[in-house]
Amino acid sequence: MKRVLLSVILFVMLSATALQAQGNYGIDFSGYVKMDAIFDSRQTVTAREGHLLLYPQAEVLDAKNEDINAQPNFNILAVQTRLRGTIAAPDAFGAKTSGYIEGAFFGQANANINSFRLRHAFLKLTWEKRSMLFGQYWHPLFVTAVYPGVVSFNTGMPMAPFSRNPQIRLTQTLNDKTKLILAAISQRDFASVGGSTPLRNAVIPNLHAQLQMSSGGNVFGAAVDYKKLRPDITNDGTVQGLSYLAYSKLKFSSTTLKLSGSLGQNLTDLIMLGGYAVKATDDGTIDYTSIDNMSFWGELIHGKKRQLAVFAGYTKNRGAADPVNGGAVFARGSNIDNVLRVAPRIIWNSGLARFALEVEYTKTAYGTPDANMKVQDTNSVSNLRILFASYLFFKNNKRSTL
């Protein structure tokens, strides 16, 4: 793995040298070194050795009727250390041309944590009133203009959509305040249950349309997202999902307010509650139904160099669109009714360094799903995460930016 990484870095540097020989083109490196020190008051549902927290684990009682999962946990990691490359290239197709590569040492799974993982890689062509993006980037439901700025790498999951996907994206400027975003999307690291195969076998990519308006730092937007899966090619059963998103960001001098809400179907790939299940049929055929969720989050931020902020989010399992009655379930949190989170934070910036302290309280209601996958007879458990993070940012020059 180290040889592969060194080869990639060497190739990029040689390519940058070749481009610079042709003109003021090449690649500018930037990124940061980050350390996270994490304490959890309870065992949690996480990824990468506890780094990415979703919610606390459910109660598991031992012979003494004591909860086995009511035990604390501690860890220190630096796997979010990140390297970016911003590429400047000659104009092409009558457009300004740029590119972007970004990776971190998060790995693709717990088994290869610390290994280099591709986050973003794309070509971007920009004309006067439109741009085209080809490659891997944030899913459009993760709105880069309005997303949770929490210290935790969960970035508001599972209340806020989170995914990076290979895609073709068109951004069309309608006027000086409004733009339309259209995208055709596949799946790679962030995929539905069963991996990317169910989406590929459905032939139709994940389709997305979004309208975004901005003025004076304020942002408003709404989006609709369509996804179709074919989980098993031995039958014709498919599961379709429509999801809706609305968001806003309001700026008041040194204070910023962000708000977002969504109604979603089968959003496992966005690291949210829900998924799909085999639904009950009278004729014995196999067909599927989506398991839906509703989510809201908000964030209030004050200051910049010294920042005080608080994030609050809530998500609820809305059950299946059709009765399941014991059919196979392919979902995240099918025994969860809701998740609530409140996370205040303090951030200190000094030069290129940053210290951050965040306290994250997450409460989850577990229960038993009924025939329509709505969770009944709930019992809530809570986790308190205390997170301290340090950053050192770097950038080699200011030749090109995206």
MOUR-V233404 format. One record per pair of residues at least 6 apart in sequence whose C-alpha atoms are under 7 Angstrom apart, sorted by the first residue. I is the first residue (numbers start at 1). GAP is how many residues later the second one is. D is the distance in whole Angstrom. If there is no record, write none. Layout:
I,GAP,D  I,GAP,D
//
This chain:
16,10,4  16,11,6  17,9,7  19,6,5  19,7,5  20,6,5  25,63,5  25,64,5  26,61,6  26,62,5  26,63,7  27,58,6  27,59,5  27,60,4  27,61,6  28,57,5  28,58,5  28,59,6  28,368,6  28,369,6  28,372,7  29,55,6  29,56,5  29,57,7  29,366,6  29,367,6  30,53,6  30,54,5  30,55,6  30,364,5  30,365,4  30,366,6  31,51,5  31,52,5  31,53,5  31,362,6  31,363,6  31,364,7  32,49,6  32,50,5  32,51,7  32,359,6  32,360,5  32,361,4  32,362,6  33,48,4  33,49,6  33,358,6  33,359,5  33,360,7  34,44,6  34,46,6  34,47,5  34,355,7  34,356,6  34,357,5  34,358,7  35,42,6  35,43,4  35,354,5  35,355,5  35,356,7  36,40,6  36,41,5  36,42,6  36,351,7  36,352,6  36,353,5  36,354,7  37,38,6  37,39,4  37,40,7  37,350,6  37,351,5  37,352,6  38,36,6  38,37,5  38,38,6  38,347,7  38,348,6  38,349,5  38,350,7  39,34,6  39,35,5  39,36,7  39,346,6  39,347,5  39,348,7  40,32,5  40,33,5  40,34,6  40,343,7  40,344,6  40,345,4  40,346,7  41,30,7  41,31,4  41,32,7  41,342,6  41,343,5  41,344,7  42,14,7  42,27,6  42,28,5  42,29,5  42,30,5  42,31,7  42,341,5  43,13,6  43,14,6  43,26,5  43,27,6  43,28,6  43,29,6  43,30,7  44,9,7  44,11,6  44,12,4  44,13,5  45,8,6  45,9,6  45,10,6  45,11,6  45,12,6  46,6,5  46,7,5  46,8,6  47,6,7  47,63,7  48,61,7  48,62,5  48,65,6  49,61,7  52,101,6  52,102,5  53,101,6  54,100,7  54,103,6  54,104,6  55,307,6  55,309,7  56,308,7  56,325,7  56,326,6  56,327,6  57,12,7  58,308,7  58,323,7  59,8,6  59,10,6  60,7,5  60,8,6  60,9,6  61,6,5  61,7,6  62,6,6  79,25,7  79,26,5  79,27,5  79,35,6  80,24,6  80,25,6  80,26,6  81,23,6  81,24,6  82,21,6  82,22,4  83,19,6  83,20,6  83,21,6  84,17,6  84,18,4  84,19,7  85,15,6  85,16,5  85,17,6  86,13,6  86,14,5  86,15,7  86,314,7  86,315,6  87,11,6  87,12,5  87,13,6  88,9,7  88,10,5  88,11,7  88,312,6  89,8,6  89,9,6  90,7,6  91,6,5  95,30,6  95,31,5  95,32,5  96,29,6  96,30,5  96,31,7  97,27,6  97,28,5  97,29,7  98,25,6  98,26,5  98,27,7  98,304,7  99,23,6  99,24,5  99,25,6  100,20,7  100,21,5  100,22,6  100,23,7  101,19,5  101,20,4  101,21,7  102,16,6  102,17,5  102,18,5  102,19,7  103,13,6  103,14,5  103,15,4  103,16,5  103,17,7  104,12,6  104,13,5  104,14,7  105,9,5  105,10,5  105,11,4  105,12,6  106,7,5  106,8,6  106,9,6  106,10,7  106,11,6  107,6,4  107,7,6  107,8,5  107,9,6  107,10,5  108,9,7  120,16,5  120,17,5  121,14,6  121,15,5  121,16,7  122,11,7  122,12,5  122,13,4  122,14,6  123,10,6  123,11,5  123,12,6  124,7,7  124,8,6  124,9,5  124,10,6  125,6,5  125,7,5  125,8,7  126,6,7  129,43,6  129,44,5  130,41,5  130,42,4  130,43,6  131,39,6  131,40,5  131,41,7  132,37,6  132,38,5  132,39,6  133,35,6  133,36,5  133,37,7  134,33,6  134,34,5  134,35,7  135,31,5  135,32,6  135,33,7  136,28,7  136,29,5  136,30,4  136,31,6  137,27,5  137,28,6  137,29,6  138,25,6  138,26,4  138,27,6  139,24,5  139,25,5  139,26,6  141,20,6  142,19,6  142,20,6  142,21,7  146,102,7  146,103,6  146,112,7  148,7,6  148,8,6  148,151,7  149,6,7  151,205,7  151,207,6  157,114,6  157,115,7  158,113,6  158,114,4  158,115,7  159,113,7  159,136,5  159,137,6  159,138,7  159,154,6  159,155,6  159,156,5  161,109,5  161,110,7  161,111,7  162,108,5  162,109,6  163,27,6  163,107,5  164,26,7  165,20,7  165,21,6  165,22,5  165,23,6  166,19,6  166,20,6  166,21,6  167,16,7  167,17,6  167,18,4  167,19,6  168,15,6  168,16,5  168,17,7  169,13,6  169,14,4  169,15,7  170,11,6  170,12,5  170,13,6  171,8,7  171,9,6  171,10,5  171,11,7  172,7,5  172,8,5  172,9,6  173,6,4  173,7,6  174,6,7  177,36,5  177,37,5  177,38,6  178,34,6  178,35,4  178,36,7  179,32,6  179,33,5  179,34,7  180,30,6  180,31,5  180,32,6  181,28,6  181,29,5  181,30,6  182,26,6  182,27,5  182,28,7  183,24,6  183,25,5  183,26,7  184,21,6  184,22,6  184,23,5  184,24,7  185,20,5  185,21,5  185,22,6  186,19,6  186,20,6  187,9,5  188,8,6  190,79,5  190,80,7  191,78,4  192,76,5  192,77,5  193,75,7  193,137,6  193,138,7  198,31,5  198,32,5  198,33,5  199,6,7  199,29,6  199,30,5  199,31,6  201,29,6  202,26,6  202,27,5  202,28,5  204,24,7  206,20,6  206,21,5  207,18,6  207,19,5  207,20,7  208,16,6  208,17,5  208,18,6  209,14,6  209,15,6  209,16,7  210,12,6  210,13,4  210,14,6  211,10,6  211,11,6  211,12,6  212,8,6  212,9,4  212,10,7  213,6,6  213,7,5  213,8,6  214,6,6  217,34,6  218,31,5  218,32,5  218,33,6  219,29,5  219,30,5  219,31,7  220,27,6  220,28,4  220,29,7  221,25,6  221,26,5  221,27,6  222,23,5  222,24,4  222,25,6  223,21,6  223,22,5  223,23,6  224,19,6  224,20,5  224,21,6  225,17,6  225,18,5  225,19,6  226,15,6  226,16,5  226,17,7  227,13,6  227,14,5  227,15,7  228,10,7  228,11,6  228,12,4  228,13,6  229,9,6  229,10,5  229,11,6  230,7,6  230,8,5  230,9,7  231,7,7  237,49,6  237,50,5  237,51,6  238,49,6  238,50,6  239,49,5  239,50,6  239,51,6  241,24,5  241,25,6  241,49,7  242,22,7  242,23,6  243,20,6  243,21,4  243,22,6  244,18,5  244,19,5  244,20,6  245,16,6  245,17,4  245,18,7  246,14,6  246,15,6  246,16,6  247,12,6  247,13,4  247,14,6  248,10,6  248,11,5  248,12,6  249,8,6  249,9,4  249,10,6  250,6,6  250,7,5  250,8,6  251,6,6  254,48,6  254,49,5  255,46,6  255,47,4  255,48,6  256,44,6  256,45,5  256,46,7  257,42,6  257,43,5  257,44,6  258,40,5  258,41,5  258,42,7  259,38,6  259,39,4  259,40,7  260,36,6  260,37,6  260,38,6  261,34,6  261,35,4  261,36,6  262,32,6  262,33,5  262,34,7  263,30,6  263,31,5  263,32,7  264,28,6  264,29,5  264,30,6  265,25,6  265,26,6  265,27,4  265,28,7  266,8,5  266,9,4  266,10,6  266,24,5  266,25,6  266,26,6  267,6,7  267,7,6  267,8,6  268,6,6  268,7,5  268,63,7  268,64,6  273,20,6  273,44,7  273,59,5  273,60,6  274,17,5  274,18,5  274,19,6  274,43,7  274,57,5  274,58,5  274,59,7  274,60,7  275,15,6  275,16,5  275,55,6  275,56,4  275,57,6  276,12,7  276,13,6  276,14,4  276,15,5  276,53,6  276,54,5  276,55,6  277,11,5  277,12,5  277,13,7  277,47,7  277,50,7  277,51,6  277,52,4  277,53,6  278,8,7  278,9,6  278,10,4  278,11,6  278,46,6  278,49,5  278,50,5  278,51,7  279,8,6  279,9,5  279,10,6  279,43,7  279,44,6  279,45,4  279,48,6  280,43,6  280,44,5  280,45,6  280,47,7  289,31,6  289,32,6  289,33,6  290,30,6  290,31,6  291,28,5  291,29,4  291,30,7  292,25,6  292,26,5  292,27,6  292,28,6  293,22,7  293,23,6  293,24,5  293,25,5  294,21,6  294,22,5  294,23,7  294,24,7  295,19,6  295,20,4  295,21,6  296,17,6  296,18,5  296,19,6  297,15,6  297,16,4  297,17,6  298,13,6  298,14,5  298,15,6  299,11,6  299,12,4  299,13,6  300,9,5  300,10,6  300,11,7  301,6,7  301,7,6  301,8,4  301,9,7  302,6,5  302,7,6  305,43,6  305,44,5  306,41,6  306,42,5  306,43,6  307,39,6  307,40,5  307,41,7  308,37,6  308,38,5  308,39,7  309,35,6  309,36,5  309,37,7  310,33,6  310,34,4  310,35,6  311,31,6  311,32,5  311,33,6  312,29,6  312,30,4  312,31,6  313,27,6  313,28,5  313,29,7  314,25,6  314,26,5  314,27,6  315,23,5  315,24,5  315,25,7  316,21,6  316,22,4  316,23,7  317,19,7  317,20,5  317,21,6  317,57,7  318,56,6  319,53,6  319,54,5  319,55,4  320,52,5  320,53,6  322,50,6  323,48,6  323,49,5  324,47,5  324,48,6  325,46,5  334,35,7  335,31,6  335,32,5  335,33,6  335,34,6  335,40,6  336,29,6  336,30,5  336,31,6  336,39,6  337,28,6  337,29,6  337,30,7  337,38,5  338,26,6  338,27,5  339,24,6  339,25,4  339,26,7  340,22,6  340,23,5  340,24,6  341,20,6  341,21,4  341,22,6  342,18,6  342,19,5  342,20,7  343,15,7  343,16,5  343,17,4  343,18,6  344,14,6  344,15,6  344,16,7  345,12,6  345,13,4  345,14,6  346,10,6  346,11,5  346,12,6  347,8,6  347,9,4  347,10,6  348,6,6  348,7,5  348,8,6  349,6,7  352,40,6  352,41,5  353,38,6  353,39,5  353,40,6  354,36,6  354,37,5  354,38,7  355,34,6  355,35,5  355,36,7  356,32,6  356,33,5  356,34,6  357,30,6  357,31,5  357,32,7  358,28,6  358,29,5  358,30,7  359,26,6  359,27,5  359,28,6  360,24,6  360,25,5  360,26,6  361,22,6  361,23,5  361,24,6  362,20,6  362,21,5  362,22,7  363,17,7  363,18,6  363,19,4  363,20,7  364,16,5  364,17,6  364,18,6  365,13,6  365,14,5  365,15,4  365,16,7  366,12,5  366,13,5  366,14,6  367,8,6  367,9,5  367,10,5  367,11,4  367,12,6  368,7,5  368,8,5  368,9,6  369,6,4  369,7,6  370,6,7
//
